[in-house]
Amino acid sequence: MVAWEGRFQQSRSMNDTFYKSLFLIDCETLAGQLDDPGLKIFDCTQRLVRDPKLYVRAESCKTEYAEGHIPGAGYLDILAELSDRSKRWRYMMPAADVLAGAFAKRGIGKDTRVVLYDTDGMMWSARVWWQLHAIGFDNAAVLDGGLRHWRALGHPVSDAPCAYVETDSIPVGEARNLLVDHKAVLEALEVRNTAVVNALTREQFCGGGITYGRPGRISGSVNVPARELTDKGTGTLKSAAELQRLFDDAGVDLARPVLCYCGGGIAATLDAFVLTLLGAEDVTVYDASMQEWALDDNLPMETG
């Protein structure tokens, strides 16, 4: 697997160890690597739309991608290509070999270098990064600030289509159990050694805003909203110190296990991604999240 080492010239202060991570790339660095034949870039954006029957409905953003994307970038449709459509809940993680095969069809194999981005708060690219990480692939980076920041810095966009050549699948012998079910959440609540972190807004955490059935949160969980991890002005991740403070204020100890959840397993992966960048080594995501939990009256919830 080709390493990112030596390719990163991060624009932030190197005193901030967070930004030494090989899993995060800034726009200036990426702009200097667009001609690299070994690099494959993907827009991962989806859209969530209010739907009275489903609470929120997922839609592809392939039309927006076609109108303007980073030159040479392809589009990954998370719902259509990277989810187990046989499951009741949207965005559910497929079996590792099935997911590896889906990535291979889009040109992502064991020796590929990958950059992932989106246009909505880095959550969608974090989801794809987390899926790759789960099947043992660690040669992907998320673009800090996504397409919004790329455009703001004056970098070019293109409407030219891109389709990478299919390649051999990523070996999944080192797959990790990073996406878990509701039983793992119940166990974490019982053992009380794991921080259960809600990545939805503070309004949703308390019982307001968009709900997924019953309002509120998983009983005993704490709140670190994914929307608060990025800077409102630039769309890039906040400094390591600010991010660490958000988790500290919520009582999350990075030395202990952390289990993240949200509405449908998307926002939670940005929390999980940031925790990984900050050095946490035992982080999981509740894949079905509130779309399952809130509809099951046997699973404990609270508001306020």
KEKE-3310 file (N, C-alpha, C; in steps of 0.2 Angstrom, whole numbers, plus 5000, padded with zeros to 4 digits):
npx = (5004:5003:5011:5006:5015:5027:5021:5013:5011:5007:4997:4994:4999:5013:5014:5002:4998:4987:4985:4995:4991:4989:4977:4970:4969:4974:4967:4977:4987:4981:4979:4991:4993:4985:4989:4994:4995:4992:4983:4966:4951:4936:4919:4908:4895:4879:4861:4850:4833:4818:4805:4788:4784:4796:4803:4817:4823:4834:4845:4853:4867:4872:4869:4872:4886:4889:4888:4898:4914:4929:4943:4945:4939:4928:4912:4905:4891:4884:4872:4867:4878:4886:4880:4870:4857:4847:4844:4833:4836:4843:4859:4866:4881:4888:4893:4910:4918:4909:4908:4921:4922:4913:4920:4931:4925:4924:4937:4945:4958:4970:4982:4979:4979:4968:4957:4944:4929:4916:4901:4895:4899:4909:4904:4899:4910:4918:4910:4912:4926:4927:4921:4930:4941:4936:4937:4950:4958:4969:4974:4967:4962:4953:4946:4950:4938:4931:4923:4917:4927:4937:4933:4932:4945:4949:4952:4951:4936:4927:4917:4918:4915:4920:4927:4934:4945:4940:4947:4957:4950:4951:4960:4952:4956:4961:4950:4940:4930:4921:4908:4894:4879:4863:4864:4877:4877:4868:4875:4887:4881:4877:4889:4896:4909:4911:4910:4895:4891:4882:4880:4871:4862:4862:4849:4841:4847:4841:4828:4821:4818:4822:4816:4817:4807:4803:4807:4822:4836:4848:4847:4858:4868:4880:4883:4891:4890:4891:4891:4897:4910:4917:4923:4913:4915:4925:4923:4932:4940:4939:4953:4964:4965:4953:4944:4947:4943:4929:4925:4931:4923:4911:4913:4920:4932:4946:4955:4947:4935:4924:4908:4899:4884:4870:4858:4857:4869:4879:4883:4888:4900:4909:4912:4918:4929:4936:4939:4948:4958:4962:4968:4961:4959:4950:4936:4919:4905:4887:4878:4865:4859:4848:4837:4834:4834:4825:4813:4810:4802:4807:4820:4830:4826:4829:4824:4827)
npy = (4994:5011:5024:5039:5047:5060:5067:5076:5093:5102:5116:5121:5125:5116:5113:5109:5094:5087:5090:5083:5072:5058:5056:5067:5080:5095:5109:5116:5107:5096:5102:5103:5090:5085:5081:5068:5052:5041:5045:5045:5054:5057:5064:5063:5067:5067:5070:5075:5075:5082:5071:5066:5053:5046:5053:5058:5059:5051:5057:5056:5066:5067:5075:5088:5086:5083:5096:5103:5099:5094:5094:5079:5071:5058:5052:5045:5036:5034:5029:5021:5013:5009:5004:4992:4987:4978:4979:4986:4998:5014:5016:5006:4996:4986:4968:4965:4960:4962:4976:4979:4975:4983:4996:4992:4992:5005:5009:5008:5000:4990:4996:5009:5027:5038:5052:5059:5069:5081:5091:5096:5099:5089:5077:5066:5062:5058:5047:5038:5037:5030:5018:5013:5012:5003:4991:4989:4997:5010:5020:5032:5049:5063:5078:5093:5104:5102:5103:5116:5124:5122:5129:5142:5145:5148:5137:5127:5121:5107:5101:5090:5073:5058:5042:5030:5016:4999:4989:4977:4970:4977:4968:4960:4954:4961:4967:4978:4978:4991:4996:4995:4986:4988:4980:4981:4994:4994:4985:4993:5004:4997:4992:5004:5009:5014:5029:5035:5043:5056:5063:5072:5088:5100:5103:5093:5083:5086:5084:5091:5098:5089:5073:5055:5047:5043:5057:5065:5057:5043:5035:5040:5045:5057:5073:5078:5088:5085:5095:5105:5103:5108:5124:5138:5148:5144:5130:5121:5109:5112:5119:5107:5109:5115:5105:5095:5101:5101:5087:5085:5093:5087:5076:5065:5053:5050:5039:5029:5017:5023:5026:5031:5039:5044:5051:5042:5036:5044:5057:5053:5047:5057:5063:5051:5050:5062:5059:5049:5055:5063:5054:5044:5026:5016:5016:5016:5015:5016:5009:5008:5018:5032:5030:5017:5015:5024:5020:5008:5004:4997:5001:5012:5029:5047:5064:5082)
npz = (5000:4995:5004:5012:5017:5016:5006:5012:5015:5026:5029:5041:5058:5063:5076:5080:5083:5078:5065:5058:5054:5043:5038:5034:5022:5016:5006:4998:4997:4990:4978:4972:4968:4959:4946:4949:4944:4952:4961:4966:4967:4975:4975:4988:4992:4999:5000:5013:5015:5022:5026:5028:5029:5031:5040:5037:5020:5010:4996:4981:4975:4963:4952:4955:4957:4943:4938:4943:4950:4959:4948:4939:4948:4953:4957:4971:4976:4990:4996:4985:4980:4991:5002:5011:5003:5006:5019:5032:5036:5030:5023:5028:5033:5021:5019:5022:5011:5000:5000:4998:4985:4978:4980:4972:4959:4956:4955:4966:4974:4983:4981:4979:4980:4989:4989:4998:4997:5001:5000:5011:5026:5029:5033:5025:5017:5028:5031:5021:5022:5034:5032:5022:5031:5040:5033:5033:5025:5024:5016:5013:5013:5020:5013:5020:5024:5012:4996:4997:5003:4995:4983:4988:4990:4977:4969:4954:4946:4938:4925:4918:4915:4925:4926:4934:4931:4933:4947:4956:4970:4987:4999:5013:5024:5036:5041:5052:5066:5066:5065:5073:5081:5089:5100:5105:5109:5120:5128:5130:5138:5149:5154:5156:5154:5142:5132:5126:5112:5105:5090:5084:5082:5096:5099:5094:5102:5114:5112:5102:5086:5070:5072:5074:5076:5091:5101:5107:5115:5116:5131:5144:5135:5128:5121:5107:5094:5077:5068:5075:5074:5064:5057:5055:5046:5037:5034:5037:5048:5065:5076:5084:5098:5101:5096:5105:5117:5115:5116:5129:5137:5136:5143:5138:5138:5129:5131:5134:5128:5114:5108:5094:5088:5078:5067:5056:5055:5048:5052:5064:5060:5057:5070:5074:5065:5068:5082:5080:5073:5084:5092:5098:5101:5101:5094:5089:5078:5079:5068:5063:5071:5076:5068:5069:5083:5089:5085:5092:5106:5116:5118:5128:5130:5132:5136:5137)
capx = (5000:5007:5010:5005:5021:5031:5017:5009:5014:5001:4997:4993:5005:5015:5014:4996:4999:4981:4986:5000:4988:4989:4971:4967:4973:4971:4966:4983:4991:4978:4979:4998:4994:4980:4991:4997:4991:4991:4978:4959:4947:4929:4914:4904:4889:4872:4857:4844:4827:4812:4799:4784:4784:4802:4807:4821:4824:4841:4845:4860:4869:4876:4867:4876:4893:4890:4888:4905:4918:4936:4945:4947:4935:4923:4906:4903:4884:4884:4866:4866:4884:4890:4875:4867:4850:4843:4842:4827:4838:4847:4866:4869:4887:4888:4898:4917:4920:4904:4910:4928:4920:4910:4925:4935:4922:4925:4944:4949:4961:4975:4988:4976:4978:4961:4955:4937:4927:4909:4899:4891:4901:4913:4901:4898:4917:4920:4907:4916:4933:4926:4920:4937:4945:4933:4939:4957:4961:4971:4977:4963:4962:4947:4948:4948:4934:4928:4922:4916:4933:4941:4930:4933:4952:4949:4954:4947:4931:4926:4910:4920:4914:4926:4926:4941:4945:4940:4954:4957:4948:4955:4960:4949:4959:4962:4944:4939:4923:4920:4901:4890:4872:4860:4866:4883:4875:4865:4881:4891:4877:4877:4896:4898:4916:4911:4906:4891:4891:4877:4883:4866:4862:4860:4842:4839:4849:4836:4821:4818:4821:4820:4816:4817:4802:4803:4811:4827:4843:4849:4848:4865:4873:4882:4882:4896:4887:4896:4891:4901:4917:4920:4922:4907:4917:4929:4920:4937:4939:4942:4959:4964:4963:4945:4940:4948:4939:4922:4925:4932:4917:4906:4915:4923:4939:4949:4958:4942:4931:4919:4903:4896:4878:4867:4851:4857:4876:4883:4886:4892:4907:4913:4914:4923:4935:4940:4942:4953:4963:4965:4972:4957:4961:4944:4930:4915:4899:4881:4877:4858:4858:4842:4832:4832:4833:4819:4807:4809:4800:4811:4826:4829:4828:4827:4824:4828)
capy = (5000:5017:5028:5046:5050:5064:5070:5081:5099:5105:5123:5123:5125:5109:5112:5106:5087:5084:5091:5079:5065:5056:5054:5073:5083:5102:5110:5117:5101:5092:5106:5102:5083:5084:5077:5062:5047:5036:5048:5045:5058:5056:5067:5058:5070:5065:5075:5073:5079:5080:5067:5064:5046:5043:5058:5061:5054:5052:5058:5057:5073:5066:5081:5094:5084:5084:5103:5106:5095:5095:5091:5072:5068:5054:5052:5039:5036:5030:5025:5016:5009:5007:5002:4986:4989:4973:4980:4990:5005:5016:5017:5001:4994:4979:4964:4968:4958:4965:4983:4980:4974:4990:5000:4990:4994:5012:5010:5008:4994:4990:5001:5016:5033:5041:5058:5060:5076:5082:5098:5097:5098:5083:5071:5061:5060:5054:5040:5033:5035:5026:5012:5010:5010:4997:4985:4988:5001:5016:5025:5037:5055:5067:5084:5098:5109:5099:5108:5123:5128:5122:5135:5148:5147:5149:5132:5126:5115:5105:5098:5084:5066:5054:5035:5026:5009:4994:4986:4971:4972:4977:4962:4962:4950:4965:4971:4979:4979:4998:4998:4990:4986:4991:4976:4984:5000:4992:4983:4999:5007:4993:4992:5011:5010:5017:5035:5034:5050:5058:5068:5076:5094:5100:5104:5086:5079:5088:5082:5095:5097:5083:5067:5049:5043:5046:5062:5064:5053:5037:5037:5040:5047:5064:5076:5082:5089:5085:5102:5110:5101:5112:5131:5140:5152:5141:5124:5116:5107:5117:5116:5101:5111:5116:5099:5091:5104:5099:5081:5085:5096:5082:5070:5059:5051:5047:5033:5024:5016:5028:5023:5037:5038:5050:5049:5036:5033:5048:5063:5050:5045:5063:5062:5045:5052:5067:5056:5045:5060:5065:5049:5038:5020:5012:5020:5012:5019:5013:5010:5010:5024:5033:5027:5010:5015:5028:5016:5002:5006:4993:5004:5017:5036:5052:5071:5087)
capz = (5000:4995:5010:5011:5020:5012:5002:5015:5017:5029:5030:5048:5062:5065:5083:5081:5080:5075:5058:5056:5052:5036:5035:5033:5018:5015:4998:4994:4996:4985:4972:4970:4967:4954:4941:4951:4941:4957:4965:4964:4971:4975:4979:4992:4995:4998:5003:5017:5014:5026:5023:5034:5030:5033:5044:5032:5015:5007:4989:4977:4973:4957:4947:4957:4955:4936:4937:4946:4955:4958:4942:4939:4953:4952:4962:4975:4978:4996:4996:4979:4979:4997:5007:5010:5001:5008:5026:5032:5037:5025:5023:5032:5030:5018:5021:5020:5004:4996:5000:4994:4978:4976:4979:4966:4953:4956:4954:4973:4976:4988:4980:4977:4985:4988:4993:4998:4999:5000:5000:5017:5033:5029:5036:5020:5016:5034:5031:5016:5025:5040:5028:5020:5037:5043:5029:5033:5020:5027:5012:5011:5017:5019:5011:5025:5021:5006:4990:4999:5005:4988:4979:4992:4989:4970:4965:4948:4946:4931:4924:4914:4919:4927:4928:4935:4928:4939:4949:4960:4977:4993:5004:5019:5030:5042:5043:5059:5069:5068:5064:5078:5081:5095:5106:5107:5113:5126:5132:5132:5143:5155:5157:5158:5153:5136:5131:5120:5110:5100:5085:5081:5085:5103:5099:5093:5108:5120:5110:5097:5079:5067:5076:5070:5079:5098:5102:5112:5114:5119:5138:5146:5130:5129:5115:5103:5088:5071:5065:5079:5073:5058:5057:5051:5041:5031:5033:5039:5055:5070:5079:5088:5105:5101:5096:5111:5122:5114:5119:5136:5140:5136:5148:5134:5139:5123:5133:5135:5122:5113:5103:5092:5084:5075:5065:5052:5054:5044:5056:5069:5057:5057:5076:5075:5062:5072:5088:5077:5072:5090:5095:5101:5097:5102:5092:5085:5076:5079:5061:5061:5075:5079:5063:5072:5091:5091:5083:5096:5112:5121:5119:5132:5128:5137:5133:5142)
cpx = (5004:5006:5009:5011:5025:5027:5013:5014:5009:5002:4996:4999:5007:5016:5007:4996:4993:4982:4992:4997:4988:4982:4967:4972:4970:4971:4972:4987:4988:4979:4986:4998:4989:4982:4994:4993:4989:4985:4971:4955:4940:4925:4909:4897:4883:4868:4851:4838:4821:4807:4795:4783:4790:4806:4812:4822:4831:4841:4852:4861:4873:4875:4872:4884:4894:4891:4895:4908:4925:4939:4948:4944:4929:4917:4905:4896:4884:4878:4866:4872:4887:4886:4872:4859:4845:4840:4837:4830:4843:4854:4869:4875:4886:4893:4905:4919:4915:4906:4916:4927:4917:4915:4930:4932:4923:4933:4948:4951:4966:4980:4985:4977:4972:4961:4947:4935:4919:4908:4895:4894:4906:4911:4901:4905:4920:4917:4911:4923:4932:4924:4926:4941:4943:4935:4946:4961:4962:4975:4972:4963:4955:4950:4946:4944:4930:4928:4921:4922:4938:4939:4932:4940:4953:4952:4949:4942:4930:4919:4912:4918:4920:4924:4932:4940:4945:4946:4952:4954:4953:4955:4957:4950:4960:4956:4943:4932:4922:4913:4897:4883:4870:4862:4872:4882:4873:4871:4885:4887:4877:4884:4898:4905:4917:4907:4902:4889:4886:4880:4878:4866:4860:4852:4839:4841:4844:4829:4817:4820:4818:4821:4816:4812:4801:4808:4817:4833:4843:4851:4855:4870:4874:4882:4888:4894:4892:4896:4895:4908:4921:4918:4917:4909:4920:4926:4926:4936:4942:4949:4959:4962:4956:4941:4941:4944:4931:4921:4926:4926:4911:4907:4918:4930:4942:4953:4954:4938:4925:4915:4899:4890:4875:4860:4852:4864:4880:4886:4890:4899:4911:4916:4919:4929:4939:4943:4948:4959:4966:4968:4968:4958:4955:4938:4926:4909:4893:4878:4869:4856:4850:4836:4830:4830:4827:4813:4805:4808:4804:4818:4826:4831:4826:4827:4826:4836)
cpy = (5006:5021:5035:5050:5054:5068:5076:5087:5103:5112:5126:5123:5118:5108:5109:5099:5084:5085:5088:5073:5064:5055:5061:5077:5090:5103:5112:5111:5097:5096:5104:5095:5081:5080:5070:5056:5041:5038:5047:5049:5057:5061:5062:5061:5067:5071:5072:5078:5077:5076:5064:5057:5043:5047:5062:5056:5056:5052:5058:5064:5073:5072:5087:5092:5085:5092:5106:5102:5097:5091:5084:5068:5064:5055:5045:5040:5032:5026:5019:5011:5006:5006:4995:4987:4984:4974:4986:4997:5007:5017:5012:4998:4987:4975:4966:4966:4961:4973:4984:4979:4980:4995:4999:4992:5001:5014:5010:5001:4995:4995:5008:5021:5037:5047:5058:5067:5076:5090:5100:5095:5092:5077:5065:5058:5056:5047:5035:5032:5030:5019:5009:5008:5004:4990:4985:4992:5008:5021:5030:5043:5059:5074:5089:5103:5107:5104:5115:5127:5128:5128:5141:5150:5148:5144:5130:5120:5113:5101:5091:5077:5062:5047:5032:5019:5004:4991:4980:4974:4972:4971:4964:4957:4954:4969:4972:4980:4986:5000:4993:4991:4988:4987:4979:4990:4998:4989:4988:5003:5003:4993:4998:5012:5014:5023:5034:5042:5052:5064:5072:5083:5094:5100:5097:5082:5080:5086:5086:5094:5091:5077:5061:5044:5046:5051:5061:5060:5047:5038:5036:5042:5054:5066:5080:5083:5089:5092:5107:5108:5105:5120:5134:5145:5149:5134:5118:5114:5112:5114:5110:5103:5112:5110:5095:5094:5102:5092:5081:5088:5091:5076:5064:5059:5047:5040:5027:5023:5021:5025:5029:5035:5044:5048:5042:5034:5037:5053:5059:5048:5051:5064:5057:5047:5057:5064:5052:5049:5062:5060:5043:5032:5015:5016:5016:5017:5014:5014:5012:5017:5025:5031:5020:5012:5019:5025:5010:5005:5002:4996:5010:5024:5041:5059:5076:5089)
cpz = (5000:5000:5008:5013:5015:5007:5005:5017:5020:5030:5037:5052:5064:5072:5085:5078:5077:5067:5055:5053:5045:5033:5034:5028:5016:5007:4995:4992:4990:4978:4968:4967:4962:4948:4942:4948:4946:4961:4962:4969:4970:4979:4982:4994:4993:5001:5007:5017:5019:5022:5028:5035:5033:5038:5040:5026:5012:4999:4987:4976:4967:4952:4949:4956:4948:4934:4939:4951:4954:4952:4943:4945:4951:4957:4965:4978:4984:4997:4991:4979:4985:5003:5006:5009:5004:5015:5026:5033:5032:5027:5027:5029:5027:5021:5018:5013:4999:4995:4996:4987:4975:4975:4973:4959:4951:4955:4961:4975:4981:4987:4978:4982:4984:4992:4992:5000:4998:5001:5006:5024:5034:5032:5031:5018:5022:5034:5027:5019:5030:5037:5026:5026:5040:5039:5029:5028:5023:5023:5009:5015:5015:5018:5016:5022:5015:5000:4991:5000:4998:4984:4982:4991:4982:4966:4959:4950:4939:4931:4919:4918:4920:4929:4928:4933:4934:4940:4953:4967:4982:4997:5010:5025:5036:5043:5050:5060:5071:5067:5068:5078:5088:5101:5109:5111:5119:5131:5135:5138:5149:5158:5160:5158:5146:5135:5125:5118:5104:5096:5082:5085:5093:5104:5099:5099:5114:5118:5105:5090:5075:5071:5071:5072:5086:5098:5107:5110:5117:5127:5140:5141:5131:5122:5112:5096:5082:5068:5068:5078:5068:5059:5053:5045:5035:5030:5035:5046:5059:5073:5083:5095:5105:5101:5102:5116:5121:5117:5126:5139:5140:5140:5144:5135:5133:5125:5134:5128:5121:5107:5101:5088:5082:5073:5060:5050:5050:5049:5061:5066:5057:5065:5077:5071:5066:5079:5086:5076:5079:5094:5098:5097:5098:5101:5088:5083:5076:5072:5060:5065:5076:5074:5066:5080:5093:5089:5088:5103:5118:5123:5123:5129:5133:5133:5139:5142)
residu = (MET:VAL:ALA:TRP:GLU:GLY:ARG:PHE:GLN:GLN:SER:ARG:SER:MET:ASN:ASP:THR:PHE:TYR:LYS:SER:LEU:PHE:LEU:ILE:ASP:CYS:GLU:THR:LEU:ALA:GLY:GLN:LEU:ASP:ASP:PRO:GLY:LEU:LYS:ILE:PHE:ASP:CYS:THR:GLN:ARG:LEU:VAL:ARG:ASP:PRO:LYS:LEU:TYR:VAL:ARG:ALA:GLU:SER:CYS:LYS:THR:GLU:TYR:ALA:GLU:GLY:HIS:ILE:PRO:GLY:ALA:GLY:TYR:LEU:ASP:ILE:LEU:ALA:GLU:LEU:SER:ASP:ARG:SER:LYS:ARG:TRP:ARG:TYR:MET:MET:PRO:ALA:ALA:ASP:VAL:LEU:ALA:GLY:ALA:PHE:ALA:LYS:ARG:GLY:ILE:GLY:LYS:ASP:THR:ARG:VAL:VAL:LEU:TYR:ASP:THR:ASP:GLY:MET:MET:TRP:SER:ALA:ARG:VAL:TRP:TRP:GLN:LEU:HIS:ALA:ILE:GLY:PHE:ASP:ASN:ALA:ALA:VAL:LEU:ASP:GLY:GLY:LEU:ARG:HIS:TRP:ARG:ALA:LEU:GLY:HIS:PRO:VAL:SER:ASP:ALA:PRO:CYS:ALA:TYR:VAL:GLU:THR:ASP:SER:ILE:PRO:VAL:GLY:GLU:ALA:ARG:ASN:LEU:LEU:VAL:ASP:HIS:LYS:ALA:VAL:LEU:GLU:ALA:LEU:GLU:VAL:ARG:ASN:THR:ALA:VAL:VAL:ASN:ALA:LEU:THR:ARG:GLU:GLN:PHE:CYS:GLY:GLY:GLY:ILE:THR:TYR:GLY:ARG:PRO:GLY:ARG:ILE:SER:GLY:SER:VAL:ASN:VAL:PRO:ALA:ARG:GLU:LEU:THR:ASP:LYS:GLY:THR:GLY:THR:LEU:LYS:SER:ALA:ALA:GLU:LEU:GLN:ARG:LEU:PHE:ASP:ASP:ALA:GLY:VAL:ASP:LEU:ALA:ARG:PRO:VAL:LEU:CYS:TYR:CYS:GLY:GLY:GLY:ILE:ALA:ALA:THR:LEU:ASP:ALA:PHE:VAL:LEU:THR:LEU:LEU:GLY:ALA:GLU:ASP:VAL:THR:VAL:TYR:ASP:ALA:SER:MET:GLN:GLU:TRP:ALA:LEU:ASP:ASP:ASN:LEU:PRO:MET:GLU:THR:GLY)
# end
